[in-house]
Structures are given as structure tokens and as C-alpha cells.
């Protein structure tokens, strides 16, 4: 019996609701670092709706992988040009074949070898992810790679030790024992809380200046 493409598509199960199957983060340091990366980028891109950030979320990339239960979930990944909506996992064949544009793994004693070898090879050869970074919240080991002709090449640090991410159009670097984002100027990108405090400080300074001029800010 000949089956049409439409009939085949109708027979294929909906995999968009596949649950993630990732273990818990290794420590509170790892969890705090992951939340920091997510919160800062979401705050910076708060006016955009064309990206998806996965945090400790499984990426399903083949049905054979499902059969083998060979699940691979980066600690942090970014897909640009994707609809910014909640997902239970990232299912490649339900997302028009899209793989992450950028991946960050948080190294731990148990995962470091896999992150440096098997996952690096997977992200390079199968995912063709443009940029791959790893960072250890324990030892502060930090490296980055970008895809050049299907192979990862190390990203060279600048004078401050920062690594440029073309995908983010930001630098990544270590500040106060954490992996943080930096503007192209080298200025630290604030967390939402830091940005709020900075805005409040500016408002207080403006109010003080107005009072010096005999103007009560509350009456404006």
C-alpha cells in the first residue's frame, strides 16, 4: 500500500509534550549559577520574543535516542529565532529541526570528563552548535569554542580574560567567582536586582539635586 506524506504525518505521534529527563543540579553553586545565566539574559532581552532558553532541559534529537534512553540535556542552551514560550523539553523534530545556537555546561566532578569529550563531540558533529562554553563553579575552569568548518576552535580571551560570544553579542567572563555576561565595552551586565538598585540610586541622586535647587521631587 502506498502512503502519502500527509497520511504519514498524521500517523506520527505528537512528541512536543515529552517530559525532560535530566538529573538535579550537582550543588547549590551550580543551581545559583544556572539561574544567574537565565535571569540576566532574559532581563537583557525582555523586549524580545524570538529566543528560547533551556535550563537543565533534555534535548530529544532522534527516535533512536528515545529507544536507547541516551538523553543529552545541556545545563544551559539558547535557540535564537524560536518562539519564546514554555516547553517541557526541546524536541528537535517538533522544532523544524532546530538545534541550540549556544550551549553552556557547568562542570562538576561527575560530569566534567563527559562534558569535555562526549558532549563536546555531540554538540560539534551532531548538533552543529555554533558556540560551546563550559564553566566550573567549583574550580572556575572556563573555556569556550566556536564552530569553524565543522570543528570547534578555542575562543581566544581578550585582555580582561573575557570570551566573546557572537551568538549573544556579549562577552562571557568570571566575576566574583561566577560566570557573568559583559557588554561589548567590557562593562559587567547587571542582574535584574543590580539594575533595579542602580536605577534607584540614580533616582535618589536626581531627587537630591532637585532639592539643592529648591525643587521638591514629589511635587513635580
PyMOL commands that set and color helices and strands:
alter all, ss='L'
color gray80, all
select helices_A, chain A and resi 5-11+28-44+63-68+92-94+112-116+118-126+192-212+217-219
alter helices_A, ss='H'
color red, helices_A
select strands_A, chain A and resi 51-55+59-60+76-80+90-91+102-107+131-136+142-148+151-154+163-165+170-175+178-182
alter strands_A, ss='S'
color yellow, strands_A
deselect
rebuild
show_as cartoon
